[in-house]
């Protein structure tokens, strides 16, 4: 027997299916009408899946969100409502036996009937019945939230660019001027006092070092990474500067011929690399960092790996080690970011961008 809705006075005994499909059934009782109205009029999409992950029930919001009629959704695998790169992740979580009897939340890329995609947040809960498990899926359209987050991220990026440009145009030029003045002073003092000449030479040296440092900071704030080749050059510079300015060796490796046509994607990938390296420098106690950028099997990827002390991922998220920032930046460009780390085993950050995202993103942003 199916799970039943039964009032205390036993005036009505209905299956969930009968209640949710009330429009096709005779009028059983007021509770059936109430359940039907609540489920079909809530502002979030609701789908009920069987143990195989097939849709058994849907409400009006879910049908409108994905662009299907109710009978088109009936018995349709829920995984087909996800963009292809997210399907394996969903199936892995759906089949997991570790997440029973609790509410789980995910941010995924949904796919409509017309193949356009959109960001959505889903909450799942599972109930195990005699006939098998039933999974309820609440679907929220978070496109507006993502648009606001994207605008905030772009505003932050523009401010970084402005500060970097100001440092390059103003501070660097002033420091270079100080260097030239000090060199001139050293020449003037050469005939009068050797000590004065040495002091002026030291001032010029310090000014030159400060100008170089300011230039590196400016480049980090406002990298000229607008094409894939610029990104590769910036990653090489990032690797060289890490080796030069820290006690950690850092190497850059290029695999294949990756091409990223979207400049905003390039900026986010560079920022993820920066964040991963900063984390390794500050927290990992590593002696070696490897940056790998490339393309294989139709997937563009960035990998930053260190040989440090590693950590438990949950602890890293709670300590605010930039993981959330990297996850957020990856989500903004439709990329998948994984962080593999164990105590004593180092840390590996991988950001992968499926090739299909490059062609689908523009249509997604137009939705």
C-alpha positions in Angstrom: 0.0 0.0 0.0 1.3 3.5 -0.9 2.1 6.0 1.9 -1.2 7.5 3.1 -2.4 10.9 4.3 -4.8 9.9 7.1 -6.6 12.5 9.3 -7.0 11.8 13.0 -10.7 11.2 12.8 -10.2 8.7 9.9 -12.6 10.7 7.8 -10.3 10.4 4.8 -7.5 8.0 3.8 -5.7 9.0 0.6 -2.5 8.1 -1.1 0.0 10.8 -1.9 -0.6 10.2 -5.6 -4.3 10.6 -5.2 -3.8 13.9 -3.3 -1.3 15.4 -5.7 -3.4 14.3 -8.8 -6.6 15.5 -7.2 -7.8 17.3 -10.4 -8.2 13.9 -12.0 -9.9 12.2 -9.0 -13.3 12.6 -7.4 -13.5 15.1 -4.5 -12.4 12.9 -1.6 -12.3 15.4 1.2 -11.1 18.9 2.2 -7.6 17.8 3.2 -6.9 16.4 -0.3 -7.9 19.8 -1.8 -5.7 21.6 0.8 -2.7 19.4 0.0 -3.2 19.9 -3.7 -3.5 23.7 -3.5 -0.4 24.0 -1.3 1.8 21.8 -3.4 0.7 23.3 -6.8 0.8 26.9 -5.7 4.1 27.2 -3.8 6.6 29.4 -5.4 9.2 26.7 -5.7 9.3 23.8 -8.1 8.5 20.4 -6.5 9.4 17.0 -8.0 8.9 13.6 -6.5 11.3 10.9 -7.7 11.1 7.2 -7.3 14.0 5.0 -6.2 15.4 5.0 -9.8 15.5 8.8 -10.0 12.5 9.0 -12.3 9.9 11.8 -11.9 6.6 10.5 -10.5 5.0 13.8 -9.6 5.5 17.5 -10.4 3.9 20.8 -9.5 3.0 23.7 -11.8 6.1 25.8 -10.8 8.5 23.0 -11.8 6.6 22.4 -15.1 6.9 26.1 -16.0 10.5 26.3 -14.8 11.7 23.5 -17.1 9.2 24.2 -19.9 7.5 20.8 -19.9 3.9 19.7 -19.7 3.1 17.4 -16.7 2.8 14.3 -18.7 6.1 15.0 -20.4 7.8 15.1 -17.0 6.1 11.9 -15.8 8.6 9.0 -15.6 11.3 11.3 -17.1 14.7 10.8 -15.4 15.4 13.8 -13.3 19.1 13.7 -14.5 17.9 14.8 -17.9 16.8 18.1 -16.4 20.4 18.9 -15.6 23.1 20.3 -17.9 25.4 17.4 -19.1 28.5 18.3 -17.0 26.4 18.1 -13.8 24.7 14.8 -14.4 27.4 12.5 -13.2 27.7 14.6 -9.9 24.0 14.3 -9.4 23.9 10.5 -10.0 26.8 10.0 -7.6 25.0 11.9 -4.8 21.7 10.3 -5.6 23.1 6.8 -5.3 25.1 7.6 -2.2 24.0 5.8 0.9 25.7 8.3 3.2 23.1 11.1 2.8 19.9 9.4 3.8 17.4 10.9 6.2 18.6 14.5 5.9 18.1 17.5 3.6 20.8 18.1 1.1 21.4 21.2 -1.0 23.1 21.7 -4.3 23.7 24.4 -6.8 23.4 23.0 -10.3 22.9 24.1 -13.8 19.4 23.1 -15.0 18.5 22.4 -18.6 15.1 23.4 -20.0 13.2 21.6 -22.8 14.6 24.0 -25.3 18.1 23.1 -24.2 18.8 26.6 -22.6 20.4 26.4 -19.2 20.0 28.3 -15.9 21.4 28.2 -12.4 19.2 26.5 -9.8 19.4 25.5 -6.2 17.8 22.2 -5.2 17.0 20.8 -1.8 16.4 17.0 -1.6 15.0 14.9 1.1 14.5 11.1 1.1 11.9 8.9 2.7 12.3 5.1 2.6 9.0 3.2 2.2 8.2 -0.4 2.0 8.2 -0.1 -1.8 11.5 1.7 -1.9 12.7 5.2 -1.4 11.0 8.4 -2.5 13.0 11.6 -3.0 11.4 15.0 -3.0 13.2 17.8 -4.9 12.6 21.4 -4.3 13.9 23.6 -7.1 14.6 27.3 -6.8 15.5 29.5 -9.8 18.5 31.5 -8.7 19.3 33.3 -11.9 18.5 36.7 -10.5 20.7 36.0 -7.5 23.5 34.9 -9.7 23.1 38.0 -11.9 23.5 40.2 -8.8 26.5 38.2 -7.6 28.1 38.5 -11.1 27.5 42.3 -11.0 29.1 42.5 -7.6 32.1 40.4 -8.8 32.5 42.5 -11.9 32.4 45.7 -9.8 35.1 44.3 -7.5 37.2 43.3 -10.5 36.9 46.8 -12.0 38.0 48.3 -8.7 41.0 46.0 -8.6 41.8 47.0 -12.2 41.6 50.7 -11.3 43.8 50.3 -8.2 46.3 48.3 -10.2 46.4 50.9 -13.0 46.8 53.7 -10.4 49.8 52.0 -8.8 51.3 51.4 -12.2 50.7 55.0 -13.5 51.5 56.9 -10.4 53.5 55.1 -7.7 55.8 53.2 -10.1 56.6 56.4 -12.0 57.4 58.3 -8.8 59.7 55.5 -7.6 61.4 55.5 -11.0 61.9 59.2 -10.6 63.4 58.8 -7.2 65.8 56.2 -8.6 67.0 58.5 -11.3 67.4 61.4 -8.9 69.4 59.2 -6.5 71.7 58.0 -9.3 72.3 61.6 -10.3 73.0 62.5 -6.7 75.5 59.6 -6.5 77.4 61.0 -9.4 77.4 64.5 -7.8 78.7 63.1 -4.5 81.3 60.9 -6.1 83.9 63.7 -6.1 83.1 64.9 -2.6 82.6 61.9 -0.4 82.6 58.1 -1.0 80.2 57.6 1.9 77.7 60.0 0.4 78.0 58.2 -3.0 77.4 54.8 -1.3 74.3 56.1 0.5 72.8 57.6 -2.7 73.5 54.4 -4.6 71.7 52.4 -1.8 68.7 54.8 -2.1 68.6 54.2 -5.9 68.7 50.4 -5.3 65.9 50.5 -2.8 63.8 52.7 -5.1 64.4 50.3 -8.0 63.3 47.3 -5.8 60.2 49.2 -4.6 59.3 50.1 -8.2 59.6 46.4 -9.2 57.5 45.3 -6.3 54.8 47.9 -7.0 54.8 46.8 -10.7 54.3 43.2 -9.6 51.5 44.2 -7.3 49.9 46.2 -10.1 50.1 43.3 -12.4 48.5 41.0 -9.9 45.6 43.4 -9.4 45.1 44.1 -13.0 46.6 41.3 -15.1 46.6 41.9 -18.9 44.9 38.5 -19.4 42.3 39.1 -22.1 43.3 36.3 -24.4 44.3 32.7 -23.7 48.0 33.5 -24.6 47.9 36.4 -22.2 46.6 34.1 -19.5 49.4 31.6 -20.1 51.9 34.4 -19.9 50.3 35.7 -16.6 50.4 32.2 -15.1 54.0 31.8 -16.1 54.8 35.2 -14.4 52.8 34.1 -11.3 54.9 30.9 -11.1 58.2 32.8 -11.5 57.2 35.5 -9.0 56.2 32.8 -6.5 59.6 31.2 -6.8 61.4 34.5 -6.6 59.6 36.0 -3.7 59.1 33.0 -1.5 61.0 29.9 -0.3 58.7 27.7 -2.3 59.6 26.3 -5.7 56.9 26.9 -8.3 56.7 25.5 -11.8 54.2 26.1 -14.7 53.2 23.3 -17.1 51.1 23.8 -20.3 49.3 20.8 -21.8 47.8 21.0 -25.3 46.5 24.2 -26.9 43.7 25.5 -24.7 41.5 28.3 -26.1 39.1 30.4 -24.0 37.2 32.9 -26.1 35.5 34.7 -23.2 37.7 37.3 -21.4 35.6 37.2 -18.2 36.3 33.5 -18.0 40.1 34.2 -18.3 40.0 36.7 -15.4 38.2 34.2 -13.1 40.6 31.4 -13.9 43.6 33.6 -13.2 42.0 34.7 -9.9 41.4 31.1 -8.9 45.1 30.3 -9.6 46.1 33.3 -7.5 43.9 32.3 -4.6 45.1 28.7 -4.7 48.8 29.8 -4.7 48.2 32.3 -1.9 46.7 29.5 0.2 49.6 27.2 -0.4 52.1 30.0 0.5 50.3 31.0 3.7 49.0 27.7 5.1 50.5 24.6 3.5 54.1 24.7 4.6 54.8 23.4 1.1 58.2 23.3 -0.6 56.9 22.9 -4.1 53.9 24.1 -6.1 52.9 23.0 -9.6 50.6 25.0 -11.8 49.2 23.1 -14.8 46.9 24.6 -17.4 45.7 22.8 -20.5 43.0 21.0 -22.5 42.3 17.3 -22.7 39.2 15.4 -23.9 37.3 18.6 -24.7 37.8 20.0 -21.2 39.9 23.0 -20.3 41.4 22.7 -16.8 43.6 24.5 -14.3 45.3 22.5 -11.6 47.3 23.9 -8.7 49.0 21.3 -6.5 51.3 21.6 -3.6 53.2 19.1 -1.4 52.3 20.7 1.9 50.7 19.4 5.0 47.2 19.2 3.6 44.0 19.5 5.6 40.4 18.3 6.0 38.3 20.1 3.4 35.6 20.9 5.9 38.1 22.6 8.2 39.5 24.6 5.2 36.0 25.8 4.3 35.3 26.8 7.9 38.6 28.6 8.3 37.9 30.8 5.2 41.0 29.8 3.3 39.7 31.2 0.1 38.0 28.0 -0.9 34.5 29.6 -1.0 35.9 32.4 -3.1 37.3 29.8 -5.6 34.1 27.8 -5.6 32.1 31.0 -6.2 34.3 32.2 -9.1 34.1 28.7 -10.7 30.3 28.7 -10.4 30.1 32.1 -12.0 31.6 30.8 -15.3 29.9 27.4 -15.2 33.1 25.6 -14.2 33.5 22.7 -11.8 36.0 23.1 -9.0 37.2 20.3 -6.8 39.6 20.5 -3.8 41.4 17.3 -2.9 43.3 17.3 0.4 44.2 15.1 3.3 46.4 15.8 6.3 50.0 15.1 5.3 49.1 14.6 1.6 49.2 18.1 0.2 46.4 19.9 -1.6 45.2 19.8 -5.2 42.8 22.4 -6.6 41.3 21.5 -10.0 39.0 23.9 -12.0 37.6 22.3 -15.1 35.5 24.0 -17.8 33.6 21.7 -20.1 33.9 22.7 -23.7 30.1 22.9 -24.1 30.0 25.7 -21.5 31.9 28.0 -23.9 29.1 27.8 -26.4 26.2 27.7 -24.1 27.0 30.5 -21.7 25.9 33.3 -24.0 22.5 31.7 -24.5 22.2 31.2 -20.7 22.9 34.9 -20.0 20.2 35.9 -22.4 17.5 34.0 -20.6 
